[in-house]
């Protein structure tokens, strides 16, 4: 999901791109916002979310953990 947020996406865009329900996407985006990893920018009635580039150390760590998780999931199948 972080890769998708590099270009700025709405919750609807993220839901469609990931195949996750809007509620699930909202849950995870809110968690990322709480940790200052994602910023939201209002555009009319919608909010576009993007990665907070100011928090690069945390982003590198999060991307490393996500890559490890994906490797483990792939080897388990």
mmCIF file of the N, C-alpha and C atoms, coordinates in Angstrom:
data_MODEL
# 
_entry.id   MODEL 
# 
loop_
_atom_site.group_PDB 
_atom_site.id 
_atom_site.type_symbol 
_atom_site.label_atom_id 
_atom_site.label_alt_id 
_atom_site.label_comp_id 
_atom_site.label_asym_id 
_atom_site.label_entity_id 
_atom_site.label_seq_id 
_atom_site.pdbx_PDB_ins_code 
_atom_site.Cartn_x 
_atom_site.Cartn_y 
_atom_site.Cartn_z 
_atom_site.occupancy 
_atom_site.B_iso_or_equiv 
_atom_site.pdbx_formal_charge 
_atom_site.auth_seq_id 
_atom_site.auth_comp_id 
_atom_site.auth_asym_id 
_atom_site.auth_atom_id 
_atom_site.pdbx_PDB_model_num 
ATOM 1   N N  . UNK A 1 1  ? 0.825   -1.187  0.000  1.00 0.00 ? 1  UNK A N  1 
ATOM 2   C CA . UNK A 1 1  ? 0.000   0.000   0.000  1.00 0.00 ? 1  UNK A CA 1 
ATOM 3   C C  . UNK A 1 1  ? 0.870   1.252   0.000  1.00 0.00 ? 1  UNK A C  1 
ATOM 4   N N  . UNK A 1 2  ? 2.025   1.192   0.665  1.00 0.00 ? 2  UNK A N  1 
ATOM 5   C CA . UNK A 1 2  ? 2.889   2.368   0.676  1.00 0.00 ? 2  UNK A CA 1 
ATOM 6   C C  . UNK A 1 2  ? 3.347   2.758   -0.719 1.00 0.00 ? 2  UNK A C  1 
ATOM 7   N N  . UNK A 1 3  ? 3.600   1.775   -1.545 1.00 0.00 ? 3  UNK A N  1 
ATOM 8   C CA . UNK A 1 3  ? 4.003   2.069   -2.922 1.00 0.00 ? 3  UNK A CA 1 
ATOM 9   C C  . UNK A 1 3  ? 2.908   2.858   -3.634 1.00 0.00 ? 3  UNK A C  1 
ATOM 10  N N  . UNK A 1 4  ? 1.675   2.497   -3.425 1.00 0.00 ? 4  UNK A N  1 
ATOM 11  C CA . UNK A 1 4  ? 0.550   3.195   -4.045 1.00 0.00 ? 4  UNK A CA 1 
ATOM 12  C C  . UNK A 1 4  ? 0.417   4.619   -3.520 1.00 0.00 ? 4  UNK A C  1 
ATOM 13  N N  . UNK A 1 5  ? 0.811   4.839   -2.285 1.00 0.00 ? 5  UNK A N  1 
ATOM 14  C CA . UNK A 1 5  ? 0.646   6.155   -1.680 1.00 0.00 ? 5  UNK A CA 1 
ATOM 15  C C  . UNK A 1 5  ? 1.735   7.140   -2.108 1.00 0.00 ? 5  UNK A C  1 
ATOM 16  N N  . UNK A 1 6  ? 2.718   6.682   -2.850 1.00 0.00 ? 6  UNK A N  1 
ATOM 17  C CA . UNK A 1 6  ? 3.758   7.574   -3.316 1.00 0.00 ? 6  UNK A CA 1 
ATOM 18  C C  . UNK A 1 6  ? 3.222   8.651   -4.241 1.00 0.00 ? 6  UNK A C  1 
ATOM 19  N N  . UNK A 1 7  ? 2.163   8.367   -4.966 1.00 0.00 ? 7  UNK A N  1 
ATOM 20  C CA . UNK A 1 7  ? 1.618   9.308   -5.933 1.00 0.00 ? 7  UNK A CA 1 
ATOM 21  C C  . UNK A 1 7  ? 0.371   10.022  -5.444 1.00 0.00 ? 7  UNK A C  1 
ATOM 22  N N  . UNK A 1 8  ? -0.108  9.706   -4.284 1.00 0.00 ? 8  UNK A N  1 
ATOM 23  C CA . UNK A 1 8  ? -1.316  10.336  -3.753 1.00 0.00 ? 8  UNK A CA 1 
ATOM 24  C C  . UNK A 1 8  ? -2.566  9.650   -4.274 1.00 0.00 ? 8  UNK A C  1 
ATOM 25  N N  . UNK A 1 9  ? -3.313  9.057   -3.391 1.00 0.00 ? 9  UNK A N  1 
ATOM 26  C CA . UNK A 1 9  ? -4.522  8.305   -3.749 1.00 0.00 ? 9  UNK A CA 1 
ATOM 27  C C  . UNK A 1 9  ? -5.621  8.573   -2.741 1.00 0.00 ? 9  UNK A C  1 
ATOM 28  N N  . UNK A 1 10 ? -6.846  8.495   -3.206 1.00 0.00 ? 10 UNK A N  1 
ATOM 29  C CA . UNK A 1 10 ? -7.985  8.570   -2.297 1.00 0.00 ? 10 UNK A CA 1 
ATOM 30  C C  . UNK A 1 10 ? -8.216  7.181   -1.700 1.00 0.00 ? 10 UNK A C  1 
ATOM 31  N N  . UNK A 1 11 ? -9.033  7.113   -0.669 1.00 0.00 ? 11 UNK A N  1 
ATOM 32  C CA . UNK A 1 11 ? -9.357  5.812   -0.079 1.00 0.00 ? 11 UNK A CA 1 
ATOM 33  C C  . UNK A 1 11 ? -10.033 4.910   -1.109 1.00 0.00 ? 11 UNK A C  1 
ATOM 34  N N  . UNK A 1 12 ? -10.867 5.493   -1.953 1.00 0.00 ? 12 UNK A N  1 
ATOM 35  C CA . UNK A 1 12 ? -11.533 4.723   -3.005 1.00 0.00 ? 12 UNK A CA 1 
ATOM 36  C C  . UNK A 1 12 ? -10.510 4.145   -3.991 1.00 0.00 ? 12 UNK A C  1 
ATOM 37  N N  . UNK A 1 13 ? -9.529  4.959   -4.403 1.00 0.00 ? 13 UNK A N  1 
ATOM 38  C CA . UNK A 1 13 ? -8.477  4.475   -5.302 1.00 0.00 ? 13 UNK A CA 1 
ATOM 39  C C  . UNK A 1 13 ? -7.703  3.322   -4.674 1.00 0.00 ? 13 UNK A C  1 
ATOM 40  N N  . UNK A 1 14 ? -7.379  3.477   -3.396 1.00 0.00 ? 14 UNK A N  1 
ATOM 41  C CA . UNK A 1 14 ? -6.615  2.444   -2.695 1.00 0.00 ? 14 UNK A CA 1 
ATOM 42  C C  . UNK A 1 14 ? -7.412  1.155   -2.567 1.00 0.00 ? 14 UNK A C  1 
ATOM 43  N N  . UNK A 1 15 ? -8.685  1.277   -2.290 1.00 0.00 ? 15 UNK A N  1 
ATOM 44  C CA . UNK A 1 15 ? -9.546  0.111   -2.179 1.00 0.00 ? 15 UNK A CA 1 
ATOM 45  C C  . UNK A 1 15 ? -9.590  -0.649  -3.505 1.00 0.00 ? 15 UNK A C  1 
ATOM 46  N N  . UNK A 1 16 ? -9.759  0.078   -4.599 1.00 0.00 ? 16 UNK A N  1 
ATOM 47  C CA . UNK A 1 16 ? -9.810  -0.555  -5.918 1.00 0.00 ? 16 UNK A CA 1 
ATOM 48  C C  . UNK A 1 16 ? -8.466  -1.185  -6.286 1.00 0.00 ? 16 UNK A C  1 
ATOM 49  N N  . UNK A 1 17 ? -7.375  -0.496  -5.991 1.00 0.00 ? 17 UNK A N  1 
ATOM 50  C CA . UNK A 1 17 ? -6.043  -0.983  -6.365 1.00 0.00 ? 17 UNK A CA 1 
ATOM 51  C C  . UNK A 1 17 ? -5.616  -2.208  -5.574 1.00 0.00 ? 17 UNK A C  1 
ATOM 52  N N  . UNK A 1 18 ? -6.052  -2.299  -4.320 1.00 0.00 ? 18 UNK A N  1 
ATOM 53  C CA . UNK A 1 18 ? -5.619  -3.407  -3.470 1.00 0.00 ? 18 UNK A CA 1 
ATOM 54  C C  . UNK A 1 18 ? -6.620  -4.545  -3.395 1.00 0.00 ? 18 UNK A C  1 
ATOM 55  N N  . UNK A 1 19 ? -7.876  -4.266  -3.761 1.00 0.00 ? 19 UNK A N  1 
ATOM 56  C CA . UNK A 1 19 ? -8.917  -5.285  -3.627 1.00 0.00 ? 19 UNK A CA 1 
ATOM 57  C C  . UNK A 1 19 ? -9.427  -5.423  -2.198 1.00 0.00 ? 19 UNK A C  1 
ATOM 58  N N  . UNK A 1 20 ? -9.012  -4.512  -1.325 1.00 0.00 ? 20 UNK A N  1 
ATOM 59  C CA . UNK A 1 20 ? -9.470  -4.524  0.064  1.00 0.00 ? 20 UNK A CA 1 
ATOM 60  C C  . UNK A 1 20 ? -10.736 -3.702  0.184  1.00 0.00 ? 20 UNK A C  1 
ATOM 61  N N  . UNK A 1 21 ? -11.536 -3.994  1.178  1.00 0.00 ? 21 UNK A N  1 
ATOM 62  C CA . UNK A 1 21 ? -12.764 -3.232  1.383  1.00 0.00 ? 21 UNK A CA 1 
ATOM 63  C C  . UNK A 1 21 ? -12.409 -1.801  1.797  1.00 0.00 ? 21 UNK A C  1 
ATOM 64  N N  . UNK A 1 22 ? -13.300 -0.848  1.523  1.00 0.00 ? 22 UNK A N  1 
ATOM 65  C CA . UNK A 1 22 ? -13.046 0.525   1.945  1.00 0.00 ? 22 UNK A CA 1 
ATOM 66  C C  . UNK A 1 22 ? -12.808 0.635   3.470  1.00 0.00 ? 22 UNK A C  1 
ATOM 67  N N  . UNK A 1 23 ? -13.515 -0.151  4.240  1.00 0.00 ? 23 UNK A N  1 
ATOM 68  C CA . UNK A 1 23 ? -13.329 -0.113  5.696  1.00 0.00 ? 23 UNK A CA 1 
ATOM 69  C C  . UNK A 1 23 ? -11.927 -0.574  6.090  1.00 0.00 ? 23 UNK A C  1 
ATOM 70  N N  . UNK A 1 24 ? -11.425 -1.601  5.437  1.00 0.00 ? 24 UNK A N  1 
ATOM 71  C CA . UNK A 1 24 ? -10.085 -2.105  5.737  1.00 0.00 ? 24 UNK A CA 1 
ATOM 72  C C  . UNK A 1 24 ? -9.031  -1.080  5.347  1.00 0.00 ? 24 UNK A C  1 
ATOM 73  N N  . UNK A 1 25 ? -9.192  -0.472  4.179  1.00 0.00 ? 25 UNK A N  1 
ATOM 74  C CA . UNK A 1 25 ? -8.245  0.556   3.730  1.00 0.00 ? 25 UNK A CA 1 
ATOM 75  C C  . UNK A 1 25 ? -8.258  1.735   4.700  1.00 0.00 ? 25 UNK A C  1 
ATOM 76  N N  . UNK A 1 26 ? -9.441  2.151   5.112  1.00 0.00 ? 26 UNK A N  1 
ATOM 77  C CA . UNK A 1 26 ? -9.556  3.257   6.068  1.00 0.00 ? 26 UNK A CA 1 
ATOM 78  C C  . UNK A 1 26 ? -8.832  2.929   7.364  1.00 0.00 ? 26 UNK A C  1 
ATOM 79  N N  . UNK A 1 27 ? -9.015  1.715   7.848  1.00 0.00 ? 27 UNK A N  1 
ATOM 80  C CA . UNK A 1 27 ? -8.355  1.276   9.080  1.00 0.00 ? 27 UNK A CA 1 
ATOM 81  C C  . UNK A 1 27 ? -6.838  1.419   8.969  1.00 0.00 ? 27 UNK A C  1 
ATOM 82  N N  . UNK A 1 28 ? -6.256  0.880   7.896  1.00 0.00 ? 28 UNK A N  1 
ATOM 83  C CA . UNK A 1 28 ? -4.804  0.901   7.747  1.00 0.00 ? 28 UNK A CA 1 
ATOM 84  C C  . UNK A 1 28 ? -4.269  2.297   7.454  1.00 0.00 ? 28 UNK A C  1 
ATOM 85  N N  . UNK A 1 29 ? -4.966  3.078   6.655  1.00 0.00 ? 29 UNK A N  1 
ATOM 86  C CA . UNK A 1 29 ? -4.515  4.446   6.386  1.00 0.00 ? 29 UNK A CA 1 
ATOM 87  C C  . UNK A 1 29 ? -4.546  5.265   7.679  1.00 0.00 ? 29 UNK A C  1 
ATOM 88  N N  . UNK A 1 30 ? -5.565  5.078   8.496  1.00 0.00 ? 30 UNK A N  1 
ATOM 89  C CA . UNK A 1 30 ? -5.616  5.786   9.778  1.00 0.00 ? 30 UNK A CA 1 
ATOM 90  C C  . UNK A 1 30 ? -4.449  5.400   10.677 1.00 0.00 ? 30 UNK A C  1 
ATOM 91  N N  . UNK A 1 31 ? -4.076  4.136   10.688 1.00 0.00 ? 31 UNK A N  1 
ATOM 92  C CA . UNK A 1 31 ? -2.929  3.699   11.494 1.00 0.00 ? 31 UNK A CA 1 
ATOM 93  C C  . UNK A 1 31 ? -1.642  4.330   10.968 1.00 0.00 ? 31 UNK A C  1 
ATOM 94  N N  . UNK A 1 32 ? -1.485  4.404   9.662  1.00 0.00 ? 32 UNK A N  1 
ATOM 95  C CA . UNK A 1 32 ? -0.296  5.034   9.075  1.00 0.00 ? 32 UNK A CA 1 
ATOM 96  C C  . UNK A 1 32 ? -0.269  6.533   9.384  1.00 0.00 ? 32 UNK A C  1 
ATOM 97  N N  . UNK A 1 33 ? -1.420  7.173   9.360  1.00 0.00 ? 33 UNK A N  1 
ATOM 98  C CA . UNK A 1 33 ? -1.500  8.606   9.695  1.00 0.00 ? 33 UNK A CA 1 
ATOM 99  C C  . UNK A 1 33 ? -1.132  8.843   11.152 1.00 0.00 ? 33 UNK A C  1 
ATOM 100 N N  . UNK A 1 34 ? -1.593  7.986   12.051 1.00 0.00 ? 34 UNK A N  1 
ATOM 101 C CA . UNK A 1 34 ? -1.287  8.137   13.472 1.00 0.00 ? 34 UNK A CA 1 
ATOM 102 C C  . UNK A 1 34 ? 0.218   8.061   13.728 1.00 0.00 ? 34 UNK A C  1 
ATOM 103 N N  . UNK A 1 35 ? 0.915   7.333   12.900 1.00 0.00 ? 35 UNK A N  1 
ATOM 104 C CA . UNK A 1 35 ? 2.358   7.166   13.054 1.00 0.00 ? 35 UNK A CA 1 
ATOM 105 C C  . UNK A 1 35 ? 3.149   8.151   12.191 1.00 0.00 ? 35 UNK A C  1 
ATOM 106 N N  . UNK A 1 36 ? 2.435   9.108   11.623 1.00 0.00 ? 36 UNK A N  1 
ATOM 107 C CA . UNK A 1 36 ? 3.032   10.165  10.804 1.00 0.00 ? 36 UNK A CA 1 
ATOM 108 C C  . UNK A 1 36 ? 3.762   9.620   9.570  1.00 0.00 ? 36 UNK A C  1 
ATOM 109 N N  . UNK A 1 37 ? 3.286   8.499   9.040  1.00 0.00 ? 37 UNK A N  1 
ATOM 110 C CA . UNK A 1 37 ? 3.879   7.918   7.844  1.00 0.00 ? 37 UNK A CA 1 
ATOM 111 C C  . UNK A 1 37 ? 3.136   8.349   6.582  1.00 0.00 ? 37 UNK A C  1 
ATOM 112 N N  . UNK A 1 38 ? 1.918   8.834   6.754  1.00 0.00 ? 38 UNK A N  1 
ATOM 113 C CA . UNK A 1 38 ? 1.073   9.229   5.633  1.00 0.00 ? 38 UNK A CA 1 
ATOM 114 C C  . UNK A 1 38 ? 0.452   10.582  5.951  1.00 0.00 ? 38 UNK A C  1 
ATOM 115 N N  . UNK A 1 39 ? 0.356   11.423  4.927  1.00 0.00 ? 39 UNK A N  1 
ATOM 116 C CA . UNK A 1 39 ? -0.311  12.721  5.061  1.00 0.00 ? 39 UNK A CA 1 
ATOM 117 C C  . UNK A 1 39 ? -1.536  12.749  4.171  1.00 0.00 ? 39 UNK A C  1 
ATOM 118 N N  . UNK A 1 40 ? -2.566  13.434  4.628  1.00 0.00 ? 40 UNK A N  1 
ATOM 119 C CA . UNK A 1 40 ? -3.772  13.606  3.827  1.00 0.00 ? 40 UNK A CA 1 
ATOM 120 C C  . UNK A 1 40 ? -3.907  15.048  3.378  1.00 0.00 ? 40 UNK A C  1 
ATOM 121 N N  . UNK A 1 41 ? -4.366  15.240  2.144  1.00 0.00 ? 41 UNK A N  1 
ATOM 122 C CA . UNK A 1 41 ? -4.576  16.577  1.600  1.00 0.00 ? 41 UNK A CA 1 
ATOM 123 C C  . UNK A 1 41 ? -5.973  16.647  1.001  1.00 0.00 ? 41 UNK A C  1 
ATOM 124 N N  . UNK A 1 42 ? -6.784  17.548  1.528  1.00 0.00 ? 42 UNK A N  1 
ATOM 125 C CA . UNK A 1 42 ? -8.162  17.678  1.051  1.00 0.00 ? 42 UNK A CA 1 
ATOM 126 C C  . UNK A 1 42 ? -8.176  18.286  -0.333 1.00 0.00 ? 42 UNK A C  1 
ATOM 127 N N  . UNK A 1 43 ? -8.966  17.642  -1.219 1.00 0.00 ? 43 UNK A N  1 
ATOM 128 C CA . UNK A 1 43 ? -9.173  18.123  -2.583 1.00 0.00 ? 43 UNK A CA 1 
ATOM 129 C C  . UNK A 1 43 ? -10.671 18.088  -2.843 1.00 0.00 ? 43 UNK A C  1 
ATOM 130 N N  . UNK A 1 44 ? -11.336 19.205  -2.555 1.00 0.00 ? 44 UNK A N  1 
ATOM 131 C CA . UNK A 1 44 ? -12.788 19.233  -2.677 1.00 0.00 ? 44 UNK A CA 1 
ATOM 132 C C  . UNK A 1 44 ? -13.424 18.385  -1.595 1.00 0.00 ? 44 UNK A C  1 
ATOM 133 N N  . UNK A 1 45 ? -14.224 17.394  -2.010 1.00 0.00 ? 45 UNK A N  1 
ATOM 134 C CA . UNK A 1 45 ? -14.902 16.518  -1.054 1.00 0.00 ? 45 UNK A CA 1 
ATOM 135 C C  . UNK A 1 45 ? -14.081 15.291  -0.688 1.00 0.00 ? 45 UNK A C  1 
ATOM 136 N N  . UNK A 1 46 ? -12.941 15.107  -1.346 1.00 0.00 ? 46 UNK A N  1 
ATOM 137 C CA . UNK A 1 46 ? -12.132 13.908  -1.100 1.00 0.00 ? 46 UNK A CA 1 
ATOM 138 C C  . UNK A 1 46 ? -10.792 14.292  -0.482 1.00 0.00 ? 46 UNK A C  1 
ATOM 139 N N  . UNK A 1 47 ? -10.157 13.301  0.120  1.00 0.00 ? 47 UNK A N  1 
ATOM 140 C CA . UNK A 1 47 ? -8.822  13.487  0.685  1.00 0.00 ? 47 UNK A CA 1 
ATOM 141 C C  . UNK A 1 47 ? -7.878  12.567  -0.070 1.00 0.00 ? 47 UNK A C  1 
ATOM 142 N N  . UNK A 1 48 ? -6.776  13.133  -0.522 1.00 0.00 ? 48 UNK A N  1 
ATOM 143 C CA . UNK A 1 48 ? -5.752  12.362  -1.214 1.00 0.00 ? 48 UNK A CA 1 
ATOM 144 C C  . UNK A 1 48 ? -4.623  12.095  -0.222 1.00 0.00 ? 48 UNK A C  1 
ATOM 145 N N  . UNK A 1 49 ? -4.231  10.833  -0.096 1.00 0.00 ? 49 UNK A N  1 
ATOM 146 C CA . UNK A 1 49 ? -3.194  10.448  0.854  1.00 0.00 ? 49 UNK A CA 1 
ATOM 147 C C  . UNK A 1 49 ? -1.908  10.139  0.122  1.00 0.00 ? 49 UNK A C  1 
ATOM 148 N N  . UNK A 1 50 ? -0.800  10.530  0.743  1.00 0.00 ? 50 UNK A N  1 
ATOM 149 C CA . UNK A 1 50 ? 0.507   10.203  0.182  1.00 0.00 ? 50 UNK A CA 1 
ATOM 150 C C  . UNK A 1 50 ? 1.489   9.947   1.319  1.00 0.00 ? 50 UNK A C  1 
ATOM 151 N N  . UNK A 1 51 ? 2.573   9.288   0.988  1.00 0.00 ? 51 UNK A N  1 
ATOM 152 C CA . UNK A 1 51 ? 3.606   8.978   1.968  1.00 0.00 ? 51 UNK A CA 1 
ATOM 153 C C  . UNK A 1 51 ? 4.208   10.284  2.477  1.00 0.00 ? 51 UNK A C  1 
ATOM 154 N N  . UNK A 1 52 ? 4.453   10.353  3.764  1.00 0.00 ? 52 UNK A N  1 
ATOM 155 C CA . UNK A 1 52 ? 5.107   11.506  4.370  1.00 0.00 ? 52 UNK A CA 1 
ATOM 156 C C  . UNK A 1 52 ? 6.613   11.360  4.176  1.00 0.00 ? 52 UNK A C  1 
ATOM 157 N N  . UNK A 1 53 ? 7.148   12.037  3.186  1.00 0.00 ? 53 UNK A N  1 
ATOM 158 C CA . UNK A 1 53 ? 8.566   11.911  2.843  1.00 0.00 ? 53 UNK A CA 1 
ATOM 159 C C  . UNK A 1 53 ? 9.484   12.458  3.933  1.00 0.00 ? 53 UNK A C  1 
ATOM 160 N N  . UNK A 1 54 ? 8.935   13.227  4.863  1.00 0.00 ? 54 UNK A N  1 
ATOM 161 C CA . UNK A 1 54 ? 9.746   13.776  5.953  1.00 0.00 ? 54 UNK A CA 1 
ATOM 162 C C  . UNK A 1 54 ? 10.126  12.709  6.980  1.00 0.00 ? 54 UNK A C  1 
ATOM 163 N N  . UNK A 1 55 ? 9.460   11.575  6.955  1.00 0.00 ? 55 UNK A N  1 
ATOM 164 C CA . UNK A 1 55 ? 9.676   10.525  7.940  1.00 0.00 ? 55 UNK A CA 1 
ATOM 165 C C  . UNK A 1 55 ? 10.377  9.335   7.278  1.00 0.00 ? 55 UNK A C  1 
ATOM 166 N N  . UNK A 1 56 ? 11.498  9.577   6.627  1.00 0.00 ? 56 UNK A N  1 
ATOM 167 C CA . UNK A 1 56 ? 12.144  8.553   5.803  1.00 0.00 ? 56 UNK A CA 1 
ATOM 168 C C  . UNK A 1 56 ? 12.684  7.364   6.607  1.00 0.00 ? 56 UNK A C  1 
ATOM 169 N N  . UNK A 1 57 ? 13.207  7.591   7.812  1.00 0.00 ? 57 UNK A N  1 
ATOM 170 C CA . UNK A 1 57 ? 13.735  6.468   8.602  1.00 0.00 ? 57 UNK A CA 1 
ATOM 171 C C  . UNK A 1 57 ? 12.648  5.457   8.908  1.00 0.00 ? 57 UNK A C  1 
ATOM 172 N N  . UNK A 1 58 ? 11.499  5.928   9.330  1.00 0.00 ? 58 UNK A N  1 
ATOM 173 C CA . UNK A 1 58 ? 10.385  5.032   9.640  1.00 0.00 ? 58 UNK A CA 1 
ATOM 174 C C  . UNK A 1 58 ? 9.874   4.345   8.380  1.00 0.00 ? 58 UNK A C  1 
ATOM 175 N N  . UNK A 1 59 ? 9.869   5.056   7.252  1.00 0.00 ? 59 UNK A N  1 
ATOM 176 C CA . UNK A 1 59 ? 9.410   4.462   5.996  1.00 0.00 ? 59 UNK A CA 1 
ATOM 177 C C  . UNK A 1 59 ? 10.322  3.331   5.548  1.00 0.00 ? 59 UNK A C  1 
ATOM 178 N N  . UNK A 1 60 ? 11.627  3.527   5.662  1.00 0.00 ? 60 UNK A N  1 
ATOM 179 C CA . UNK A 1 60 ? 12.578  2.479   5.282  1.00 0.00 ? 60 UNK A CA 1 
ATOM 180 C C  . UNK A 1 60 ? 12.364  1.244   6.144  1.00 0.00 ? 60 UNK A C  1 
ATOM 181 N N  . UNK A 1 61 ? 12.188  1.440   7.434  1.00 0.00 ? 61 UNK A N  1 
ATOM 182 C CA . UNK A 1 61 ? 11.942  0.318   8.341  1.00 0.00 ? 61 UNK A CA 1 
ATOM 183 C C  . UNK A 1 61 ? 10.641  -0.392  7.986  1.00 0.00 ? 61 UNK A C  1 
ATOM 184 N N  . UNK A 1 62 ? 9.584   0.370   7.753  1.00 0.00 ? 62 UNK A N  1 
ATOM 185 C CA . UNK A 1 62 ? 8.293   -0.217  7.419  1.00 0.00 ? 62 UNK A CA 1 
ATOM 186 C C  . UNK A 1 62 ? 8.351   -0.989  6.103  1.00 0.00 ? 62 UNK A C  1 
ATOM 187 N N  . UNK A 1 63 ? 9.044   -0.451  5.113  1.00 0.00 ? 63 UNK A N  1 
ATOM 188 C CA . UNK A 1 63 ? 9.163   -1.147  3.831  1.00 0.00 ? 63 UNK A CA 1 
ATOM 189 C C  . UNK A 1 63 ? 9.965   -2.435  3.981  1.00 0.00 ? 63 UNK A C  1 
ATOM 190 N N  . UNK A 1 64 ? 10.981  -2.419  4.836  1.00 0.00 ? 64 UNK A N  1 
ATOM 191 C CA . UNK A 1 64 ? 11.770  -3.627  5.085  1.00 0.00 ? 64 UNK A CA 1 
ATOM 192 C C  . UNK A 1 64 ? 10.925  -4.708  5.750  1.00 0.00 ? 64 UNK A C  1 
ATOM 193 N N  . UNK A 1 65 ? 10.133  -4.316  6.719  1.00 0.00 ? 65 UNK A N  1 
ATOM 194 C CA . UNK A 1 65 ? 9.253   -5.266  7.408  1.00 0.00 ? 65 UNK A CA 1 
ATOM 195 C C  . UNK A 1 65 ? 8.221   -5.823  6.428  1.00 0.00 ? 65 UNK A C  1 
ATOM 196 N N  . UNK A 1 66 ? 7.647   -4.960  5.592  1.00 0.00 ? 66 UNK A N  1 
ATOM 197 C CA . UNK A 1 66 ? 6.655   -5.412  4.611  1.00 0.00 ? 66 UNK A CA 1 
ATOM 198 C C  . UNK A 1 66 ? 7.281   -6.394  3.624  1.00 0.00 ? 66 UNK A C  1 
ATOM 199 N N  . UNK A 1 67 ? 8.499   -6.124  3.168  1.00 0.00 ? 67 UNK A N  1 
ATOM 200 C CA . UNK A 1 67 ? 9.181   -7.035  2.243  1.00 0.00 ? 67 UNK A CA 1 
ATOM 201 C C  . UNK A 1 67 ? 9.441   -8.383  2.904  1.00 0.00 ? 67 UNK A C  1 
ATOM 202 N N  . UNK A 1 68 ? 9.854   -8.373  4.157  1.00 0.00 ? 68 UNK A N  1 
ATOM 203 C CA . UNK A 1 68 ? 10.081  -9.622  4.887  1.00 0.00 ? 68 UNK A CA 1 
ATOM 204 C C  . UNK A 1 68 ? 8.795   -10.405 5.042  1.00 0.00 ? 68 UNK A C  1 
ATOM 205 N N  . UNK A 1 69 ? 7.720   -9.721  5.379  1.00 0.00 ? 69 UNK A N  1 
ATOM 206 C CA . UNK A 1 69 ? 6.408   -10.369 5.517  1.00 0.00 ? 69 UNK A CA 1 
ATOM 207 C C  . UNK A 1 69 ? 5.975   -11.022 4.193  1.00 0.00 ? 69 UNK A C  1 
ATOM 208 N N  . UNK A 1 70 ? 6.169   -10.299 3.092  1.00 0.00 ? 70 UNK A N  1 
ATOM 209 C CA . UNK A 1 70 ? 5.783   -10.846 1.776  1.00 0.00 ? 70 UNK A CA 1 
ATOM 210 C C  . UNK A 1 70 ? 6.619   -12.068 1.424  1.00 0.00 ? 70 UNK A C  1 
ATOM 211 N N  . UNK A 1 71 ? 7.916   -12.041 1.751  1.00 0.00 ? 71 UNK A N  1 
ATOM 212 C CA . UNK A 1 71 ? 8.780   -13.203 1.490  1.00 0.00 ? 71 UNK A CA 1 
ATOM 213 C C  . UNK A 1 71 ? 8.317   -14.403 2.301  1.00 0.00 ? 71 UNK A C  1 
ATOM 214 N N  . UNK A 1 72 ? 7.980   -14.197 3.558  1.00 0.00 ? 72 UNK A N  1 
ATOM 215 C CA . UNK A 1 72 ? 7.531   -15.287 4.419  1.00 0.00 ? 72 UNK A CA 1 
ATOM 216 C C  . UNK A 1 72 ? 6.206   -15.853 3.926  1.00 0.00 ? 72 UNK A C  1 
ATOM 217 N N  . UNK A 1 73 ? 5.299   -14.974 3.504  1.00 0.00 ? 73 UNK A N  1 
ATOM 218 C CA . UNK A 1 73 ? 3.995   -15.425 3.002  1.00 0.00 ? 73 UNK A CA 1 
ATOM 219 C C  . UNK A 1 73 ? 4.160   -16.225 1.721  1.00 0.00 ? 73 UNK A C  1 
ATOM 220 N N  . UNK A 1 74 ? 5.073   -15.801 0.859  1.00 0.00 ? 74 UNK A N  1 
ATOM 221 C CA . UNK A 1 74 ? 5.296   -16.498 -0.414 1.00 0.00 ? 74 UNK A CA 1 
ATOM 222 C C  . UNK A 1 74 ? 5.921   -17.873 -0.182 1.00 0.00 ? 74 UNK A C  1 
ATOM 223 N N  . UNK A 1 75 ? 6.828   -17.986 0.774  1.00 0.00 ? 75 UNK A N  1 
ATOM 224 C CA . UNK A 1 75 ? 7.477   -19.276 1.036  1.00 0.00 ? 75 UNK A CA 1 
ATOM 225 C C  . UNK A 1 75 ? 6.543   -20.244 1.751  1.00 0.00 ? 75 UNK A C  1 
ATOM 226 N N  . UNK A 1 76 ? 5.535   -19.714 2.435  1.00 0.00 ? 76 UNK A N  1 
ATOM 227 C CA . UNK A 1 76 ? 4.578   -20.571 3.144  1.00 0.00 ? 76 UNK A CA 1 
ATOM 228 C C  . UNK A 1 76 ? 3.567   -21.195 2.186  1.00 0.00 ? 76 UNK A C  1 
ATOM 229 N N  . UNK A 1 77 ? 3.380   -20.599 0.992  1.00 0.00 ? 77 UNK A N  1 
ATOM 230 C CA . UNK A 1 77 ? 2.385   -21.136 0.066  1.00 0.00 ? 77 UNK A CA 1 
ATOM 231 C C  . UNK A 1 77 ? 2.953   -22.178 -0.853 1.00 0.00 ? 77 UNK A C  1 
# 
